[in-house]
Amino acid sequence: MKRSIFTVVTVALVCLATSAMATSWGRFYISNDRFGRCGDERLSPDIRAQNCVRSIKNTMLTDYGVNYTLGGLADAFLDESDYKSAIVVYDKAIKATRHSDQTVFRYLRGMAYLRWGKQDVASEEFAKIVQETNNSYGYVGLAEVAADRGDYKQAIELFDRAYNANTANYDIELQRAAVYTAMGDYDKAMKDDSDIAGYYPNFFYPFANRCWDRAVSNRDLDSALSDCNHALDILPDDPDTLDSRGMVRFRQGRLDDALADYNAALSHNPRMASALFMRGIVELRKGDAEKGQADIQQANNVYPLIGAKFAIYGIAP
């Protein structure tokens, strides 16, 4: 699913404060192979993990290189639903990186626990960040937990508190937009999404996010398609953007085109729960009950709450 805080997310969403450019962990494609395409999500998770390990072993890494490869390795494990291994990597990253970057990895570790279904452990991690550093990542993490529990009002309040903390986090608005979308407050969601798209016009992720929020809201579908296509122009073949475009085409009733997008997304990450679930929905709509039910079951195996999350958007088998 998308970066939405109550869905299967790629926890490597957050930019490091040391990065001069908006570079999302595990998502932004490094055009050269300096790190062996460790974080290129267009590769399968097992290949990404191999590349990360090779880079760690063979390269004299800068601070950024250590952060990138460890973050990419953890992200690959998460895409395989190997939460224990991801946590081990985050533990090592916290010990290996500078103090300012440790906070980011603590946040990512908390998000890994949340994705694992361990809300209490995640909440404790985020609360410690707030208590010890008053860092915005702590408040954002607590907002993620609140939204995961369906307490959207508290989540919005915590996102707002993050703005008043001592550290800026560029994607607060993107994460808050997901909550507004779930609440049905389309106008506020679009304001947050559009603000970030305006800040980063050459970065694909804000446009992919806005495409998703429009699609699940079943609003402005032509604009949603333009957003997804623009994101794919910037970063071709990104599986999450393909997943988003599949949702747009599903809403438009273009089932064959939607199916093609879901197949393409799953060719990059066969365990993407949102694409599996929605491919199953499309197959059911096309009359292939056997394939549809098999895909939905596989999606449930990857993420047991997937059906409940899509029910928020009025989508069910």
C-alpha positions as CSV (number, residue, x, y, z in Angstrom):
1,M,0.0,0.0,0.0
2,K,1.0,3.6,0.1
3,R,2.9,5.6,2.6
4,S,-0.4,5.8,4.5
5,I,0.2,5.4,8.2
6,F,-2.5,2.8,8.7
7,T,-1.4,0.6,5.8
8,V,1.5,-1.5,4.7
9,V,4.1,1.2,4.3
10,T,7.7,1.3,3.4
11,V,9.1,2.5,6.6
12,A,12.1,4.0,4.9
13,L,10.1,7.0,4.0
14,V,11.9,9.7,6.0
15,C,14.7,11.9,4.7
16,L,17.8,12.2,6.9
17,A,18.3,15.7,8.2
18,T,21.9,15.6,6.8
19,S,20.7,15.2,3.2
20,A,20.8,18.4,1.2
21,M,18.1,17.0,-1.1
22,A,14.8,15.3,-0.4
23,T,16.0,11.7,-0.7
24,S,13.6,9.1,0.7
25,W,15.0,6.0,2.2
26,G,14.5,2.9,0.1
27,R,12.7,4.8,-2.6
28,F,14.8,7.4,-4.3
29,Y,16.7,5.8,-7.1
30,I,20.4,6.6,-7.1
31,S,21.1,6.9,-10.8
32,N,24.6,5.5,-10.6
33,D,25.6,2.3,-8.9
34,R,27.7,3.7,-6.1
35,F,25.8,1.7,-3.6
36,G,25.0,-1.2,-5.9
37,R,21.4,0.1,-6.3
38,C,20.8,-1.0,-2.7
39,G,17.7,1.1,-2.3
40,D,16.2,0.8,-5.8
41,E,12.8,-0.6,-5.2
42,R,12.4,-1.5,-8.8
43,L,14.6,-4.5,-7.9
44,S,13.2,-7.4,-6.0
45,P,13.8,-7.3,-2.2
46,D,16.2,-10.2,-2.2
47,I,18.4,-8.6,-4.9
48,R,18.3,-5.3,-3.1
49,A,19.4,-7.0,0.1
50,Q,22.3,-8.7,-1.7
51,N,23.4,-5.4,-3.2
52,C,23.3,-3.7,0.2
53,V,25.3,-6.4,1.9
54,R,27.9,-6.3,-1.0
55,S,28.1,-2.6,-0.7
56,I,28.7,-2.7,3.0
57,K,31.4,-5.3,2.6
58,N,33.2,-3.8,-0.4
59,T,32.9,-0.1,0.0
60,M,34.6,2.5,2.2
61,L,31.4,4.2,3.1
62,T,30.9,7.8,4.2
63,D,28.3,8.6,6.9
64,Y,25.7,8.9,4.2
65,G,26.8,5.7,2.6
66,V,26.4,3.8,5.9
67,N,23.0,5.3,6.5
68,Y,21.9,4.6,2.9
69,T,23.0,0.9,2.8
70,L,21.8,0.0,6.3
71,G,18.5,1.8,5.6
72,G,18.1,0.1,2.3
73,L,18.9,-3.3,3.8
74,A,16.3,-3.0,6.5
75,D,13.8,-1.8,3.9
76,A,14.4,-4.9,1.8
77,F,13.8,-7.1,4.8
78,L,10.6,-5.3,5.5
79,D,9.4,-5.9,2.0
80,E,10.0,-9.6,2.6
81,S,8.0,-9.3,5.9
82,D,11.2,-10.3,7.8
83,Y,10.6,-7.9,10.7
84,K,13.1,-9.5,13.0
85,S,16.0,-9.0,10.6
86,A,14.9,-5.4,9.9
87,I,15.0,-4.7,13.6
88,V,18.5,-6.2,13.9
89,V,19.7,-3.9,11.1
90,Y,18.1,-0.8,12.7
91,D,19.8,-1.8,16.0
92,K,23.1,-1.9,14.2
93,A,22.4,1.4,12.4
94,I,21.7,3.2,15.7
95,K,25.0,2.1,17.0
96,A,26.9,2.9,13.8
97,T,25.7,6.4,12.9
98,R,25.9,9.9,14.3
99,H,23.7,11.1,17.0
100,S,21.4,13.1,14.7
101,D,20.9,10.2,12.5
102,Q,20.3,7.8,15.4
103,T,16.9,9.5,16.0
104,V,15.9,8.8,12.4
105,F,16.8,5.1,12.8
106,R,15.0,4.9,16.1
107,Y,11.9,6.3,14.4
108,L,12.3,3.8,11.6
109,R,12.7,1.0,14.1
110,G,9.5,2.1,15.7
111,M,7.7,2.1,12.4
112,A,9.0,-1.4,11.7
113,Y,7.4,-2.5,15.0
114,L,4.2,-0.8,14.0
115,R,4.2,-2.5,10.7
116,W,4.8,-5.8,12.5
117,G,1.6,-5.1,14.5
118,K,3.4,-4.3,17.8
119,Q,1.7,-1.0,18.5
120,D,2.7,-0.9,22.2
121,V,6.4,-1.4,21.4
122,A,6.3,1.2,18.7
123,S,4.5,3.7,20.9
124,E,7.1,3.2,23.6
125,E,9.9,3.8,21.1
126,F,8.3,7.1,19.9
127,A,7.5,8.3,23.4
128,K,11.2,7.9,24.3
129,I,12.2,10.0,21.4
130,V,9.9,12.7,22.5
131,Q,11.1,12.5,26.2
132,E,14.8,12.4,25.3
133,T,15.0,14.8,22.4
134,N,11.7,16.5,21.8
135,N,12.3,15.6,18.1
136,S,9.5,15.8,15.6
137,Y,10.0,12.2,14.6
138,G,8.8,11.1,18.0
139,Y,5.5,13.0,17.6
140,V,5.1,11.8,14.0
141,G,5.6,8.2,15.2
142,L,3.0,8.7,17.9
143,A,0.7,10.1,15.3
144,E,1.3,7.0,13.2
145,V,0.2,4.8,16.1
146,A,-2.9,6.9,16.8
147,A,-3.9,6.6,13.2
148,D,-3.2,2.9,13.1
149,R,-5.7,2.6,16.0
150,G,-8.3,4.7,14.1
151,D,-7.9,7.8,16.4
152,Y,-7.6,10.3,13.6
153,K,-8.3,13.3,15.7
154,Q,-5.4,12.5,18.0
155,A,-3.2,11.8,15.0
156,I,-3.8,15.2,13.5
157,E,-3.1,16.9,16.9
158,L,0.2,15.0,17.1
159,F,1.2,15.9,13.6
160,D,0.5,19.5,14.5
161,R,2.7,19.2,17.5
162,A,5.5,17.8,15.3
163,Y,5.7,21.2,13.6
164,N,6.5,22.8,16.9
165,A,9.2,20.4,17.9
166,N,12.9,21.1,17.4
167,T,13.5,19.4,14.1
168,A,11.7,19.8,10.8
169,N,10.4,16.7,9.0
170,Y,9.5,17.5,5.4
171,D,7.0,14.7,4.9
172,I,4.8,15.5,7.9
173,E,2.3,16.9,5.5
174,L,2.3,13.8,3.3
175,Q,1.6,11.6,6.3
176,R,-1.0,14.0,7.6
177,A,-2.7,14.0,4.2
178,A,-3.1,10.2,4.5
179,V,-5.1,10.8,7.8
180,Y,-7.2,13.5,6.2
181,T,-8.0,11.1,3.3
182,A,-9.1,8.4,5.7
183,M,-11.2,10.9,7.6
184,G,-12.8,12.0,4.3
185,D,-11.5,15.5,4.5
186,Y,-10.4,15.7,0.9
187,D,-9.7,19.4,0.7
188,K,-7.2,19.4,3.6
189,A,-5.6,16.3,2.2
190,M,-5.1,18.0,-1.1
191,K,-3.7,21.1,0.5
192,D,-1.0,19.1,2.3
193,D,-0.2,17.0,-0.8
194,S,-0.1,20.0,-3.1
195,D,2.1,22.0,-0.7
196,I,4.7,19.3,-0.7
197,A,4.5,18.9,-4.5
198,G,5.1,22.6,-4.8
199,Y,8.1,22.4,-2.5
200,Y,9.6,19.5,-4.4
201,P,8.5,19.8,-8.1
202,N,11.3,17.5,-9.3
203,F,10.8,14.8,-6.8
204,F,8.4,12.0,-7.7
205,Y,7.1,11.0,-4.4
206,P,4.7,13.9,-3.6
207,F,3.0,13.4,-7.0
208,A,2.6,9.7,-6.4
209,N,1.1,10.4,-3.0
210,R,-1.4,12.9,-4.4
211,C,-2.3,10.4,-7.1
212,W,-3.1,7.8,-4.4
213,D,-5.1,10.1,-2.2
214,R,-7.2,11.3,-5.1
215,A,-7.7,7.7,-6.3
216,V,-8.8,6.2,-3.0
217,S,-11.1,9.2,-2.5
218,N,-12.5,8.6,-6.0
219,R,-12.1,12.3,-6.8
220,D,-10.4,14.2,-9.7
221,L,-9.4,11.0,-11.4
222,D,-8.0,12.6,-14.5
223,S,-5.8,14.8,-12.3
224,A,-4.8,11.7,-10.3
225,L,-3.7,9.9,-13.5
226,S,-1.7,13.0,-14.5
227,D,0.0,12.9,-11.1
228,C,0.9,9.3,-11.4
229,N,2.2,9.7,-15.0
230,H,4.3,12.6,-13.9
231,A,5.8,10.6,-11.0
232,L,6.6,7.8,-13.4
233,D,8.2,10.3,-15.8
234,I,10.6,11.3,-13.0
235,L,11.1,7.7,-11.7
236,P,10.0,5.1,-14.3
237,D,8.7,1.7,-13.1
238,D,8.4,2.7,-9.4
239,P,6.2,-0.1,-8.0
240,D,4.3,2.0,-5.5
241,T,3.5,4.6,-8.2
242,L,2.3,1.7,-10.5
243,D,0.2,0.5,-7.6
244,S,-1.3,4.0,-7.3
245,R,-2.0,4.3,-11.0
246,G,-3.7,0.9,-10.8
247,M,-6.1,2.3,-8.3
248,V,-6.8,5.3,-10.5
249,R,-7.6,3.0,-13.4
250,F,-9.7,0.7,-11.2
251,R,-11.8,3.7,-10.1
252,Q,-12.2,4.7,-13.8
253,G,-13.4,1.2,-14.6
254,R,-10.4,0.5,-16.8
255,L,-9.9,-3.0,-15.4
256,D,-7.5,-4.3,-18.0
257,D,-5.2,-1.3,-17.6
258,A,-5.5,-1.6,-13.8
259,L,-4.5,-5.2,-14.0
260,A,-1.5,-4.4,-16.1
261,D,-0.3,-1.9,-13.5
262,Y,-0.8,-4.3,-10.6
263,N,1.1,-7.0,-12.6
264,A,3.9,-4.6,-13.2
265,A,4.1,-3.5,-9.5
266,L,4.2,-7.1,-8.4
267,S,6.9,-8.0,-10.8
268,H,9.1,-5.7,-8.7
269,N,7.8,-6.7,-5.3
270,P,5.8,-9.9,-5.3
271,R,4.8,-9.4,-1.6
272,M,3.2,-5.9,-2.1
273,A,0.0,-6.5,-0.1
274,S,-1.9,-3.6,-1.7
275,A,-1.2,-4.6,-5.2
276,L,-2.0,-8.3,-4.4
277,F,-5.3,-7.3,-2.8
278,M,-6.4,-5.0,-5.6
279,R,-5.3,-7.4,-8.3
280,G,-7.6,-9.9,-6.6
281,I,-10.4,-7.3,-6.6
282,V,-9.9,-6.6,-10.3
283,E,-9.8,-10.3,-11.1
284,L,-13.0,-10.9,-9.2
285,R,-14.6,-8.0,-11.2
286,K,-13.5,-9.6,-14.4
287,G,-15.1,-12.9,-13.4
288,D,-12.0,-14.9,-12.4
289,A,-13.0,-16.0,-8.9
290,E,-10.2,-18.5,-8.5
291,K,-7.3,-16.1,-9.2
292,G,-9.0,-13.2,-7.4
293,Q,-9.5,-15.2,-4.2
294,A,-6.0,-16.5,-4.3
295,D,-4.5,-13.0,-4.6
296,I,-6.7,-11.7,-1.8
297,Q,-5.7,-14.6,0.4
298,Q,-2.0,-14.0,-0.3
299,A,-2.4,-10.3,0.5
300,N,-4.0,-11.3,3.8
301,N,-1.1,-13.6,4.5
302,V,1.3,-10.7,4.0
303,Y,-0.8,-8.2,5.9
304,P,-3.8,-9.5,7.8
305,L,-5.4,-6.0,8.1
306,I,-5.4,-5.3,4.4
307,G,-9.1,-5.9,3.9
308,A,-10.0,-3.6,6.8
309,K,-7.7,-0.9,5.4
310,F,-9.3,-0.9,1.9
311,A,-12.8,-1.1,3.4
312,I,-12.1,2.5,4.6
313,Y,-12.2,3.5,0.9
314,G,-15.3,1.4,0.2
315,I,-13.4,-1.4,-1.5
316,A,-14.2,-5.0,-0.6
317,P,-14.4,-8.4,-2.3
